[in-house]
Amino acid sequence: METTCHLMDLGASWLMPFSPRLTEKEMSTLTMTRPGLSGTTRVAAHEFGHVLGLQHTTAAKALMSPFYTFRYPLSLSPDDRRGIQHLYGQPQPAPTSRPPAVGPQAGVDDNEIAPLEPEVPPDACEITFDAVSTIRGELFFFKVGFVWRLRGGQLQPGYPALASRHWQGLPSPVDAAFEDAQGHIWFFQGTQYWVYNGEKPVLGPSPLSELGLLGPPIQAALAWGPEKNKIYFFRDGDYWRFHLSTRRVDNPVPRRVTDWRGVPSEIDAAFQDADGYAYFLRGRLYWKFDPVKVKALEGFPRLVGPDFFGCTEPANTFR
């Protein structure tokens, strides 16, 4: 499907229905012929992008940026094109009876934009996620540069999407992530970490050694408790308690994950739900941890795919 938005100057009627076939040239310059209308048109085009399923982006000068930037003539940025083509596919050339060109003529610039390589997200039913975190009350699953966004247990329209549309400069893949009590979002990759205030980067990349962590990368992070004031890092069967006030782990010598009764020693991701339960992911399985009984609930582990993404559970399940 090659559907996208098409803006035209037809008096006061600025937005027209979808055009099923837009060439790359049409897509790269969607303009208005009257400068006096460009501000209103940009706002309308931005909102129409949301109708099509696009989310806000932090890319500078993008149409889908949450901050207004005057630009005339109105045009789509490369980030906008990547977003809409990720949702609806790239435009297909119209049929022609002419033989295909062997290649560009020497010394001739046709001023066309090279087609973007398709970026296809992996199937959530078939993968092991790199990281999971509850952010602003919503659940975000991360895998190789893509993010799945769940609200109220439902995957939101337009997802999976590129994580960089939310957090510009975010590395890929992400090893771990959590949101602290002040609403800052922490991301970890390798021996470095990044901190964002919403979608705005405020720190990073910075070395893990600043946090008192030495050695290999961490594999999971968990913000736990009613106030998200208990932060834990997990790696290779060990864990550390991290204090936001000092931005250091309480002790460089870790404790064993066996303290978390019923949880596997090797953890890929962790998060807390709205009811205070902690979830630990290992491979395509997850364990639900009771904060009162301080142990994993009976009936676990379960498969991530069927419970979070509505995947069909295979007949040869482990249960």
PLY file of the C-alpha trace (Angstrom):
ply
format ascii 1.0
element vertex 319
property float x
property float y
property float z
element edge 318
property int vertex1
property int vertex2
end_header
0.00 0.00 0.00
1.48 3.35 -1.00
-1.02 5.69 0.70
0.25 9.01 2.11
-0.90 12.62 2.47
-1.14 15.04 -0.45
-1.41 18.81 0.10
-2.72 21.06 -2.67
-3.62 24.74 -3.04
-7.35 24.76 -3.72
-8.43 28.03 -2.12
-9.51 27.41 1.46
-9.58 23.62 1.01
-6.04 22.67 1.96
-6.24 18.94 2.60
-7.41 16.47 -0.02
-8.06 12.72 0.23
-5.25 10.19 0.03
-3.45 9.84 -3.27
-2.80 6.16 -4.04
0.30 6.81 -6.13
2.79 9.55 -5.27
6.11 9.67 -7.03
9.24 10.31 -5.00
9.38 13.83 -6.48
5.79 14.54 -5.41
6.49 13.13 -1.97
9.65 15.17 -1.46
7.97 18.56 -2.14
4.40 18.97 -0.92
4.07 22.74 -1.21
1.51 25.52 -0.97
1.64 28.38 -3.45
0.58 31.09 -1.01
3.11 31.97 1.74
0.36 33.54 3.84
-1.28 30.17 4.34
1.89 28.19 5.10
1.66 28.42 8.92
-1.90 27.14 9.08
-1.12 24.53 6.47
1.84 23.20 8.43
-0.30 22.74 11.54
-2.99 20.99 9.48
-0.42 18.76 7.78
1.13 17.90 11.17
-2.25 16.85 12.57
-3.00 14.92 9.38
0.25 13.03 9.99
-1.18 11.85 13.32
-4.33 10.67 11.49
-2.09 8.57 9.26
-0.45 7.00 12.33
2.74 9.07 12.68
4.01 9.98 16.15
6.09 12.96 17.23
9.75 12.94 16.25
12.75 14.76 17.66
14.34 15.16 14.21
15.16 18.82 13.53
12.86 20.64 11.05
10.62 17.58 10.60
6.93 18.15 9.92
6.10 15.75 12.81
8.25 17.65 15.32
6.13 18.69 18.35
7.56 22.22 18.08
6.49 24.63 15.33
9.20 25.70 12.89
8.33 28.07 10.03
9.33 26.72 6.63
8.23 27.82 3.19
7.56 26.08 0.96
6.12 23.28 3.05
8.01 20.01 2.54
8.59 16.62 4.13
11.90 15.94 5.85
13.74 12.62 5.29
12.55 11.54 8.77
8.90 12.21 7.81
9.32 10.18 4.61
10.91 7.28 6.49
8.02 7.28 8.97
5.21 7.29 6.39
6.95 4.77 4.14
7.52 2.50 7.14
3.75 2.51 7.76
2.48 2.32 4.16
5.39 1.19 1.99
7.30 2.97 -0.73
5.56 4.39 -3.83
5.47 2.10 -6.83
6.38 3.46 -10.28
3.56 3.76 -12.79
3.53 1.10 -15.55
5.29 2.17 -18.72
5.79 0.63 -22.13
9.22 2.17 -22.48
12.20 -0.09 -21.86
13.90 0.50 -18.53
16.89 2.80 -18.54
20.23 1.07 -18.27
21.50 3.72 -15.84
21.89 7.46 -15.33
23.53 9.36 -18.16
27.01 10.61 -17.44
27.06 14.20 -16.24
23.25 14.43 -15.94
21.63 15.11 -12.54
17.96 14.15 -12.54
17.45 15.72 -9.06
15.59 12.63 -7.83
15.89 11.31 -4.26
17.32 7.80 -4.03
14.74 5.28 -2.74
15.08 4.49 0.95
15.92 0.96 1.98
12.89 -0.63 3.70
13.24 -1.05 7.44
11.18 -4.05 8.48
10.59 -4.64 12.21
10.92 -8.19 13.53
7.86 -10.25 14.45
7.02 -9.74 18.14
5.78 -13.33 18.28
9.15 -14.76 17.26
11.78 -12.70 19.09
13.52 -12.15 22.39
13.27 -8.50 23.39
16.38 -6.49 24.26
14.71 -4.36 26.94
11.28 -3.51 28.37
10.28 -0.50 30.45
7.19 1.24 31.80
7.41 4.87 30.61
4.73 7.45 31.39
2.40 4.63 32.38
2.81 2.82 29.05
4.79 -0.30 28.28
7.64 -0.11 25.76
9.35 -3.19 24.30
12.69 -2.63 22.51
14.35 -4.72 19.80
17.13 -3.78 17.33
16.16 -0.13 16.93
12.39 -0.67 17.02
9.91 -0.09 19.83
6.45 -1.57 20.53
4.16 0.71 22.58
1.34 -0.82 24.66
-1.31 1.23 26.42
-3.91 -0.55 28.52
-2.59 -3.85 27.17
-3.19 -2.81 23.54
-0.53 -2.22 20.90
-0.90 1.38 19.73
-1.48 2.37 16.08
1.72 3.06 14.18
3.79 0.57 16.18
6.26 -1.02 16.04
8.15 2.14 15.08
11.74 3.28 15.04
12.81 4.13 18.59
14.76 7.08 17.21
11.45 8.80 16.42
11.03 9.20 20.18
14.63 9.42 21.37
17.01 10.98 18.87
20.52 9.60 19.19
19.40 6.48 21.04
21.82 3.60 20.39
20.72 0.29 18.95
20.23 -2.20 20.38
19.32 -1.14 23.92
20.52 -3.46 26.70
18.27 -2.09 29.46
15.97 0.85 30.24
13.99 2.34 33.11
12.13 5.53 34.07
13.05 7.10 37.41
10.82 8.92 39.90
11.57 12.31 38.28
10.42 11.06 34.88
13.90 10.76 33.41
14.40 7.78 31.11
17.67 5.88 31.34
19.01 3.72 28.51
22.01 1.39 28.61
24.16 -0.11 25.89
27.50 -1.77 26.40
29.56 0.14 28.95
27.67 3.41 28.45
24.36 4.98 29.44
22.10 7.83 28.25
19.45 9.89 30.09
16.46 11.62 28.45
13.91 14.05 29.84
10.89 12.87 27.90
12.23 12.86 24.35
15.01 15.38 25.01
18.55 14.03 25.62
20.11 15.48 28.77
23.09 13.20 29.40
25.23 10.71 27.54
26.85 8.78 26.38
28.50 8.42 29.79
30.51 5.49 31.16
28.89 2.96 33.49
31.89 3.40 35.77
30.35 6.72 36.87
27.57 4.66 38.46
30.01 2.38 40.25
29.58 -0.46 37.75
32.64 -2.14 36.30
32.99 -5.03 33.89
30.53 -6.28 31.25
27.28 -4.48 30.29
24.16 -4.81 32.43
21.39 -7.00 31.01
18.30 -5.54 32.70
17.17 -2.65 34.89
14.14 -2.45 37.18
12.53 0.61 38.80
10.48 -0.91 41.62
8.23 0.32 44.40
5.29 2.78 44.59
7.64 5.74 44.11
10.00 4.03 41.65
12.71 4.69 44.23
14.21 1.20 44.21
16.43 0.75 41.18
18.11 -2.57 40.44
20.63 -3.58 37.79
21.00 -7.23 36.70
23.89 -9.06 35.03
24.94 -12.70 34.78
23.06 -13.91 37.86
24.04 -10.87 39.96
22.24 -7.65 40.88
23.02 -4.23 42.36
20.86 -1.65 44.15
21.26 1.80 42.55
20.60 5.09 44.38
19.45 8.07 42.35
20.48 10.51 45.09
24.14 9.58 44.75
23.98 8.11 41.24
26.00 5.15 42.48
25.31 1.53 43.31
25.29 0.94 47.07
28.07 -1.63 46.85
30.35 -2.57 43.95
30.11 -6.19 45.13
26.83 -7.60 43.76
24.29 -9.87 45.38
22.86 -13.02 43.80
19.59 -13.03 41.85
18.56 -16.08 43.89
17.34 -13.49 46.46
14.41 -13.01 44.05
12.75 -16.36 44.71
11.48 -18.18 41.63
13.15 -15.79 39.15
15.71 -17.17 36.67
19.33 -16.23 37.31
19.80 -14.92 33.77
17.46 -12.00 32.95
16.99 -10.20 29.61
14.57 -7.47 30.73
12.49 -6.34 33.72
9.70 -3.85 34.46
6.99 -3.05 37.03
3.28 -2.82 36.23
0.71 -0.37 37.63
-0.21 -2.79 40.44
3.36 -3.07 41.72
4.15 -6.52 40.32
7.60 -6.97 38.82
8.06 -8.86 35.56
11.27 -10.63 34.54
11.86 -11.76 30.95
14.19 -14.50 29.83
14.09 -15.47 26.18
10.44 -15.62 25.11
9.23 -16.39 28.65
8.36 -14.14 31.59
7.87 -14.48 35.34
5.53 -12.34 37.47
6.92 -11.43 40.90
4.71 -10.74 43.94
6.00 -7.73 45.96
4.16 -8.89 49.10
5.14 -12.56 49.12
8.50 -11.62 47.58
8.49 -14.55 45.17
7.36 -15.45 41.68
3.68 -16.33 41.33
2.47 -19.84 40.66
1.71 -20.65 37.02
4.80 -18.95 35.67
6.76 -18.73 33.43
4.42 -17.89 30.55
5.03 -16.91 26.93
5.49 -13.19 26.21
3.99 -13.30 22.70
0.49 -14.61 23.48
0.06 -12.60 26.71
1.28 -9.22 25.49
0.84 -9.28 21.71
-2.02 -11.74 21.15
0.19 -14.24 19.34
-1.13 -17.73 18.68
0.49 -20.07 21.19
2.20 -23.03 19.49
0.86 -26.51 20.11
4.23 -27.74 21.37
4.31 -25.29 24.25
6.53 -25.89 27.24
3.48 -26.32 29.47
0 1
1 2
2 3
3 4
4 5
5 6
6 7
7 8
8 9
9 10
10 11
11 12
12 13
13 14
14 15
15 16
16 17
17 18
18 19
19 20
20 21
21 22
22 23
23 24
24 25
25 26
26 27
27 28
28 29
29 30
30 31
31 32
32 33
33 34
34 35
35 36
36 37
37 38
38 39
39 40
40 41
41 42
42 43
43 44
44 45
45 46
46 47
47 48
48 49
49 50
50 51
51 52
52 53
53 54
54 55
55 56
56 57
57 58
58 59
59 60
60 61
61 62
62 63
63 64
64 65
65 66
66 67
67 68
68 69
69 70
70 71
71 72
72 73
73 74
74 75
75 76
76 77
77 78
78 79
79 80
80 81
81 82
82 83
83 84
84 85
85 86
86 87
87 88
88 89
89 90
90 91
91 92
92 93
93 94
94 95
95 96
96 97
97 98
98 99
99 100
100 101
101 102
102 103
103 104
104 105
105 106
106 107
107 108
108 109
109 110
110 111
111 112
112 113
113 114
114 115
115 116
116 117
117 118
118 119
119 120
120 121
121 122
122 123
123 124
124 125
125 126
126 127
127 128
128 129
129 130
130 131
131 132
132 133
133 134
134 135
135 136
136 137
137 138
138 139
139 140
140 141
141 142
142 143
143 144
144 145
145 146
146 147
147 148
148 149
149 150
150 151
151 152
152 153
153 154
154 155
155 156
156 157
157 158
158 159
159 160
160 161
161 162
162 163
163 164
164 165
165 166
166 167
167 168
168 169
169 170
170 171
171 172
172 173
173 174
174 175
175 176
176 177
177 178
178 179
179 180
180 181
181 182
182 183
183 184
184 185
185 186
186 187
187 188
188 189
189 190
190 191
191 192
192 193
193 194
194 195
195 196
196 197
197 198
198 199
199 200
200 201
201 202
202 203
203 204
204 205
205 206
206 207
207 208
208 209
209 210
210 211
211 212
212 213
213 214
214 215
215 216
216 217
217 218
218 219
219 220
220 221
221 222
222 223
223 224
224 225
225 226
226 227
227 228
228 229
229 230
230 231
231 232
232 233
233 234
234 235
235 236
236 237
237 238
238 239
239 240
240 241
241 242
242 243
243 244
244 245
245 246
246 247
247 248
248 249
249 250
250 251
251 252
252 253
253 254
254 255
255 256
256 257
257 258
258 259
259 260
260 261
261 262
262 263
263 264
264 265
265 266
266 267
267 268
268 269
269 270
270 271
271 272
272 273
273 274
274 275
275 276
276 277
277 278
278 279
279 280
280 281
281 282
282 283
283 284
284 285
285 286
286 287
287 288
288 289
289 290
290 291
291 292
292 293
293 294
294 295
295 296
296 297
297 298
298 299
299 300
300 301
301 302
302 303
303 304
304 305
305 306
306 307
307 308
308 309
309 310
310 311
311 312
312 313
313 314
314 315
315 316
316 317
317 318
